[in-house]
Amino acid sequence: MGGAGGHWAVLGRTGRAGQRLAAVMERFVEGNRAVLQEHVRRHQEIHVVMGNEACDLDSTVSALALAYFLAKTSPAPKAAFIPVLNIPRADFALRTETTFLLREQGIPAAALIFRDEIDLGGLHRAGLLSLTLVDHHVLPGADAALEEAVVEVLDHRPLERDRAPGCQVTAEPVGSCATLVTERIAQGPPGVLDGATAALLHGTILLDCVNLSPAAGKVTPRDVACVSLLEARFPELPARDAVFEALQAAKFDVSGLTTEQMLRKDLKVLSGDGLLLAVSAIYVDLEAFLHRPGLLQDLDAFCQARGYAGLVAMMISFNERNEPSRQLAVYSRRETLRSAVCQALEEATAPSLHLQSLPSPWPCVGAYAQGNALASRKKVLPILRAALGGPGAAGGPEEEVVPPPTPMNSLVEECPLAQAVPPLCPQDVLERVSRIAAGQPPGSPK
């Protein structure tokens, strides 16, 4: 898929006023690291605003925007309000829609603070940490010690647990956490909201709520109201369709990633018979993938570093009419494993993949065109489990690797589609089309 930049030609900051407004958020982000270091040196409070471990666009923008708002309005002037992205810096490039939107709004990635760049446990033990959670409300077990530092929660999911009486909790069933942040800012002093923050919130809500499409079952009246409010305050914001299409294209644009990043972006791992098999979904044409410079060495290095015996790359690409095509590449230096996986895929009947063998530059890589475009990775995984053999393989030991893939949160599994939606998350849309073709309601179990 091509880059998203073409869609964004009308979406950048416009005019001197837009550049001046954007500079306010830009200055806030660029100053965070120095402020953090100064507060540590002076032993002063550090109030971290942090999203969830998926660190999707909603988590990132909610953390940035709320920290900015708190820094501008807090009655505790001695505290430093620091947005933290809850992933290692090395994984940020995988969040392609997030890197794209921040770049377009002039927010420098180099100035962002990531989870591996701040010692939250050390700050807490020193008595300096306050923590606000956005887009989630339960810390993972590894962060259990930080629970007592949580002073506020802002989430759009149902609460799984109660918080201490002193913790301020906002948990509302809206389509995007950015909607709750927008409402919070709108209720604050006038003039705090700047152009860049408005554009970040506007784009995030549109992406999360599938361009406010009722058919996707995600949008609520409050999401619509916040988008309208942002557009009323900042008439220079670009058209909704242009914003949504650019972000959706960026989400699946892997053109700027290394081979290793492409393989990790949407990765599952199967285990069986003492072997690990990686299964990557990649939104690129197979021929282009196979002719990447140094590909074979990259595949070798990727699997050797992680102990994978082999890799199945499931390619999805689209023509000018947004019609999908699927292709497969099967890589392993172990001929018996590669042959077993290829045979299982070729002979599969539930479903039949309608595979056609394609030329491959190397004997250790099998290549196929997949005639059955409705057979998504969810349908292929059971075939691969059975091919691995061994105790429990057919039962499905399967793990999502860390970091999790960029969440397809605009079309979650529980989200019923009453009618077709314009080309969005291709894999999930195809999954629903398959169910409809089989006479099943869109929300039925697979």
N, C-alpha and C positions, 0 to 999 in steps of 0.2 A: 504494500500500500504506500502511496506517496506521502510526503510530509504534509503537515497541517498548515504550514505557513501560508499557502495560497488562500486558504479559507479566512485567514486572519488579517488580510490586507486592510480591511476596514475596522478592525477591532482594536488597534493600538491606541495609545494616548493621542488625543487630537488637540492641536493648538497649544499655545503657551500656558493657558489656564490649566489644561489637563496635565501638562508636564509639571506645573508647579504643585498641583494637588497630589500627584503621584509621588513627588519627592518627599512628602511628609511621611508616608509609610516607609519609603525607601530609607530615609534617615533613621527612623526608629529601628528597622532591622539591622542596618549597618552599625548602629551604636550599641547593639545588645551585648556583644562580646566584651567590649571595654567596660560597660556598666557591670556585667557579671563579675569580671575580674576585680573591679574596684570594690564591689560589695563584699566579695570574699575576703579581700585584704582588710577591709574595715569591720569585718564580722557583723554585717548588716543583713536584714531579711532578704531572701531571694524567693520570689513568688513565681513558680514555674507553671505555665499553662501548656498542657500536653494532650495530644490526641491518642488514638489507639495504635496498636502495633501494626495494623495494616498500613497506616499512614497514607491513606488515599487522599484525594483532593479535599474532601469534606473535613477530614481530621486536620489536615495541614492548614487550610484557610481558616477554619474555626479557631485553631490555636493562635495563629498570627493575628487575626482580627480582634479576638477577645483580649489578648495580651496588650495589643495596641490601645484598645479602649480603656482597659484598666490603668495603664500607664498614664493616660491622659486625664482620668477622672477619679482615681483612687484618693481617698482621704488619708492614706498612709504614704506620705511622700518619701519616706526613707526606704521603702521596699523597692526592689528592682523587679519588674514584670518581664519575664523571659519566656518567649514561646520556644518549645523544644519539639523537634520532629522525632517521633518515637521509633526510629530505625537507625542503623549505622549509616554514616555518610555514603559509604560505598554502594548502598542499595538505592540511593535517591534517583539515580539515572533510570531505574526500572519504572518509576512512577512518571511515565512520559507525559500524561495530561497535566500533572502538577508542575513538572519542570517547564513545560510549555507556557502555562498560564502565568507563572511567576516571572518567567523571562519576558513575556510580552508586557507585563506591568512594571518592569524595571526593578524587580526584587532580585538582588544578586544572590545566587546559590552559595557563593563563598561566604556570605555573611550569616547564613542560617546556622543554627546550633542543633546538632543531632544528638541522639541518645548516647552515642559512644564518645561524645565530646564534653560531657558534663557528669560529674559524680553525684548523682542524686542521693545515694546512700550516705556518702560522706557529708554532704550538706545537711541531711537529716540528723545524722549523729552529732553534728556540730550545733544543732538547734537553730539552723538558719532557714530551713525549707518550709515553704507553704506550697501546696499543690492543688491546682484546679484541673479537673479532668473534663475534656470535651470529646464528644462523639463516642464515649464509653463511660462506664461507671464502676467497673470491677477491674482491679489490677490483677495481673497474672501472679501465680504463686511465687515466682522469683522476686516480685516486688512487694511481697506481703508486708515487709517492714515499713514500707512507705505509706501504708493505709492511714496511720494516725496523723500524717501530714496533710491529708486531703481536707481542704476547707470548702470546696465547692465542686459540684458536678453539673454539667450541662449536656444532656443526652436526648436523643430522639427514639430510644428503645425503652421497652417496659423495664422497670427496676427489678433486678434479680435479688437484691438484698437491701436492707435498711442501712442508713448511714447514721453516724453519731449525731446527737441533737445539735451540735454546733456547726454541722456541715450544711451549707445551703444547697438544696437539690432542685434542679429543674429538669424534669423528664416528661417530655410532651410528644405525642405521636404525630410528628410532622415528617415530611419526606426527606428533609436535610437538616443536619445540625446547624448548618450555616443560617437557616431560617431563624433558629432560636437566638443565634448571635446577632443577626440583623435586628430582631425585635429588641434585644437588650440595648444595642447601640441607639436605636431609634428612640428609646425611652430615656436616654441620657441627655446631657446638655447639648444644645444645638451647636453645630459647627465642628463637632468632633469627627464625624464621618468624612473621610477624604475620598478623592476620585479613585485612587488605586484600590483602596479597601472596598469601595462600592463595586468596582469591576470584579474583584476577586469573589465577593459574596454573590453577586449576580450570576457569574459564570458557574459557580459551584452549585447553586440551587437549580439552575437550568439543567446541568448535567445529571445531578442526583435525581431530579424529578422528570427526566426524559422529556425535556422541553415543555414541561407542564402538561404533558399528554394524559388525559383521563384514562385512556385505554391501558396505560401501563400500570395503573392501580397504585401509584406511589404518591402522587401529588395530593396536597390538602389545600383548603382555602387559605390557610396561613402562608403556605409557600407562595401561592399566587399573589397574595397581598404584599409580601415582602419584595418580590420581583417588581411589582408595580410601584411600590414605594421607592425603591432604588432608582427606577427609571424616571420617576417624577422629580426626584431630587437631582438626578444627573442625566439630563436629556441627551447628553452626548454619548451615553452608553449605546453600543451597537445593537442592531436588531437581534432578537432572540434566536431566530433560525441560524444566523451567521455565527453567533457565539456557540450554540449547541453543536453545529456541524464541525466547527474548528476543534472543539474539545473532544468530540467523539472521534474525529480523525486522529488527533494526537494520542488518544488512549491506545490505539492499535498501531501506531507508527513506531516501527522498530528500526528505522533506517539509520538512526544515530547510535545504535547499540553495538557493542562488540558481540561476537558469537557467544561468548560465555554469558553475557547479559541477556541475550535473546533466549537462550536455553533456560535461564533461571526465571525469567519474567512470569511465566505461567507453567509451573512444573509440579508434577506429581511423581511419587516414587512407589513402585510396587516391589514386594519382596516375596520370595518363594524359593524353596530348595537351596537355601543358603545364598541366594543371589539377589542383587538389587537391580531393578530395571527402571530407568528414568523415562518419563513420558512428558514431552514438552509440546505445548500448543504454540505455534508461531504464525503470525499473520504476515506471511511473505510467500512468494512463489517458490516452488521447490527448485526449479532450475537456477534461479538467482541465488538461492541458499547454497546449493551444491557448488557453485562457482565462486563463492566467497574466497578471497585469498587466504591461504593457510588453514582452510576448513578442517582437513583431516587431522592436522596437528592440534587444532582447537578441540575437536571431538575427543581425541586421545587424552588431552590434558584435563578436560572437563570430567570425564569418567574416572580417570585414574585418581584425581584429587579427591573424589567423593566416594570411591569404592563401588561405582556402578559397573556392572558387567556388560551393560549395553544401554542403548538409547533408542527410543522411538520418537521421531519428530513428526508431529501432525501439522501439516501446512494448510492454511486457509487463505485464499486470495479472492479478489473480486474484480469482475470486469466493469466496463463503463456503465452497464445497466444494473450494477450492484448485485449481480448474480454470483453466488459463491462457487468455487471449485475447491476440492480437497485433494491433497496428495500426502503420501507417507514416505518417510525415509527410516530405514532400520539399520542401525550401526552396532556392530560388536566385533571385537577382535577374536571372539570365541565362535568358531564356525558352527559348532553344534547348537549354541544358543541362538545365533542369528538365523540359522536354518529352521529351528523350531518355531521361532517367532514369525518368520516369513510364511511358513507353511500354515500356521494357525490363522494368520490374517487372510491368506489366500483361500483357505477352505472354510472360513467362517460362514455360518448360515443364520445365526441369530445375533445380529442381522448379517446378511450377505453384504460385503463391502464393494463387490464388483470391481476388483482390482485389475489393473492393467500394468504389466511390468514396463518400466522406463529405463533408459540407459543410465548407468552410474559410472562416475569416473574411477571408482575404486571397488575391488572385490569385497571389501568389508562393509560396504554400504549397499543395501537393497533399496530400490526406488520404485514407487508405484503412483499411478493416477488412481484415485478413488472415485469410482462411478457413482456410488451412493453418497451424495453430498449431505444427506440427512443423518448419516451415522457419525455423531459427534464423539468426542473423547469419552463421554459418559457411557456410550454404547460400546466403544472399543476396549475399554479397560477390562471388562470381564473376559474378553477373548485373550487378552494378554496375561491376565492372572492364570487362566487355565494353561496357557502355554508354558508358564514358569514351572508348573507342576509342584510337587513337594507338598508336605503337610500344610494344610490351611491356605494354599495359594488360591484355590477356587473360591474360598470364603472371603477373600479380599483384604489381606493386610495391605493397607494403603495409607500413606502419610502425606500430608501437605508439608512441603519443606518450608523452612524459614529462610528468607522472608516470604510471607504469603504473597501470591500474585496480586497485581492491581485489581482491587475488588470490582466486580461487575455490578455495583450496587444499584444501578438504575434498573436492572432487571433481575432482582433476586429470585431465588427458587420459589418462594411463597407468593410471588407477585402474579396474579392471574392476568392474562391478556384477553380482553373481550374482543379485540379485533386486531388486525395487523397494525404494526407500528413501523414508521419509516426506518430504514436500515440503521440499526443501533449496535447492540452487542451481537455480532454475527452468530457466535456459537450458541448462545441462549435462544436467540430468535429461531434458529434452525431446529433446536430441540423442541420448541413449542409448535412449530410448523409440523414436525414429525408426529407429535401427539394428535394434532388436529386431523392430519391425513389418516391416522389410524382410528379416527372416530372417538378419541378420548377427549374429555374436557381439558383445557390448557393446564389446569392446576392438579390434574390427577397424578398419582404416583407413577414413577417410571418403571 
